[in-house]
Every structure is written in structure tokens, then in C-alpha cells.
Amino acid sequence: MAASSSFVLAAAALLLLAVTAAAEAAGQQKETRMRVYWHDVVTGPNSTVLKVAEAPTSRASATVFGTVYVIDDPLTDGPSLTAPSRLVGRAQGMYVSAGKETMSLLMAMSFVFAADGPYNGSSVAIFGPNPARPVREIPVVGGTGAFRFARGYCRATTYWYNAAGDATVQYDIHIRHD
């Protein structure tokens, strides 16, 4: 019986040590919060969006269900595409009209930060649903450079939109990373 009690005590001590080590490792992570403005330019000669695929029924759908777009959108530190806002990076990836009954996009993009900014070539990977609501949360699923092992979320709020589809969206990004 004494051997059994010693084994339980040793196992409990090892478990406590493992939990303590994990807590210490988690405490070493950094937390970064930032705001950027995403500019989806559909119209004009400097369009940053390209429709690359659509289902045969997409044009008849109120939500253009099944349409795929590729993007290389500017990210700025203010809501304007020009001064006084400054280009801080690019949103590169795609979005798919994934809502059949209601407007919802599936976002798969990386925010790639400009080499002359504070995050010098680092990126944040964003992947998840973007439903038609005033404020949406989209998961941050990874990152590179300064944001290695990133996880978190971003809150997207439409700042400006026109009937042609051009949009400026404010992204408030909350991430934990190494």
C-alpha cells in the first residue's frame, strides 16, 4: 500500500510540474493589438480584386453563391488610400461567396506587412467566415516573422462601401504569438 501511495504522489508531482511548465511557457507569449484598414478596390484601372471562378448559377443568386475572388488589397494605418494614411502592407489571398441563403464570405488571406514598417515582412494568416453583419470576428490561424505561432482573432467593421463593390474595412487584430 505504501508503494501505491508513493506512486500516486510521484504521478501528482509530475503532473503539477508539467502544468507549471506549460503555464510558464504560455506566459512568455506576446500579445499584439493593431488596427489596419483593408481596401478592396473592385472598380477602375487599379483594381485589387479579380473574379477567378463562378458556378453556373452564381449570377442568378442574390448572394453570388459559388463565386471566387483573388485579392491583393492595400492595408493602411488610416481609412484613406492616400495621405495622411500610410501603406503598411497588403492583404493577399482570396474570398469565396459561401452563403447560399444569406451573404457570407469565406476569407483566406494573409496580411503581409511592408518591409519598412515595424513588422518588417511578417505576416498574419486569417481564415474563416465573414458574414454580412456590422461587426464580424474572423480567426487568426497563424503567422510568420514577428508573428510566428500567431493565434487570435480580428474584428472587421465596414468603414465605407459603394454599390459597385469597393469597400474599406477596419480590421482590429488581437493576436498572441512567440
N, C-alpha and C positions, 0 to 999 in steps of 0.2 A: 504494500500500500504506500509506503514511503517513496518507493521508486516511481509509482504512478503520480503522486503529488509533485515530485521533483520534475517529472516530465511536463506536467501541466504548467508549473511555474516557469520552466525554461521556455516553453512554447509561448506563454503570455509575454515574457520578457522580449522574445524575438519579435513578436507581433507589435509590441509597443515601440521597439527600436525602428521597425520598418515604417510605421505610421509617422513617427517623429522625423525620420529621414525624408519621407515624401512631403511632409509639411514644410520642412526647411527648403527643399528644392522648389516647391511652389512659391514660397516667399521670395525667391530670388528672381522671379519673373518681373518684367517691367510692364507698366500699363501706359498706353499712349492713347490720347484722345485728340482728334483733329477734325476740322471741318474743311471740306472741299466742295467746289461746285462743278458738276458734271454737265457738259454742254453737248446735247445730241442735236446735231445740225443736219436736217433732212433736206433742206432746200438750198438752192444756189450752187455756184461753181465750187465752193469749198465744203461740200457735203462730207460729213464724217460717218455716215451710215450707208450701208449698201444692202439691199434686199438680195439674198442669195438663193432662196428657195421658198416655194409656197405649194400648198396642197391644191388639187383641182377645185376644191370647194372654198378656199380661203377668201376669194373676192366676194363671194356671196354671204360670208359670215360677218355678223356685226362686230365680232372680236378679231377678225382676220386670223382665226384659229389655224395653226399649222404653218405660219409664215416665219421664216428665219432671217435675221438681220445680223450682219457683222459690223462691228464698230471700232473706231479709233478716235474716241472723243477727247477733246481737251479737258483737263482738270485745272481749275483756277482757285486762287485763295479768296476770291470775291465773286459776286454774282454776274459781273460783266465779263464778256470775252475780251475786252480791251482794257486799257489803263482806266482806272487805277488798279484793276485786278492783275495778278501776275500768274503766268502759266507755271504750275507746279508739277505737272505730269500728264499722262494720257490714260484713259480707260480703254483697254484693248480686250476684245472678246466678242461675245455675241449675246443676243437675246432672242427668245422664241415666244411667239404668241401661243401660250399654252392653255389659256382658259377658253373652254368651249361655250359655256353659258355666260360667264362674266369676264370682263377684261382682266387678264393677268399675264404677266411676262415671266419667263424663266430666265434669270440673269446668270451668265457665266462669263466673268470678266476679271481682269487683273488691273488694279490701279498701279501703274508703273510710274514711279516718281522721278522727276527730272534730275539729271546729274548735278545741276548747280544748286539744288535745294538742300535742306537739312537731312533728307533721307537718301541722297546720293545713289540713285539707281536701284533702290529697294522696291519691292512690290508687295501688294496685299491682294490675295485671291478672294473673290466674292462669288458665292454661288447659292442660288435659292430663288424662291418665288417673290415676285414683285406685283402684288395685286393692286387694282385701281382703288386706292384709298388715299386720304390726305397724307397720312404718315405710314410708312411701311418699314418693317425690320427685315433685313437680309443678312444671312450668316456670313461671317468672315471665316474661311476654312483653311487658310494657310498664308504663308508669306515667305519672302526671301530677303537677304541682306539684313538690314536693321530690324526687320520684322520676321526673322526666322522663327518657325514654330508658332506663328500667329494663330489666334483664335479669338472670336468675339462676334460683334455684330455692327451693322451700320443702320442708322435711321435715315431713310430717304424721304424728303419732303419736296414736292414740286414747288419751285420758286416762280417759274414762268413757263407758259405753254401757248402755242398758237394752233390754229385749225390745220395748218399744213403739217404739223407733227414736230416742229422744232421745240426743244424743251431745255430748260435749265433746272437741274435738280440739286438741292442742297443735301450733301451726304455728311452726317455726323458719325464718325467712325470711332468705335471703342474697341481696342484690342489689347490682349495680353500676349507677350512674346518674350523670347530669351534676350 
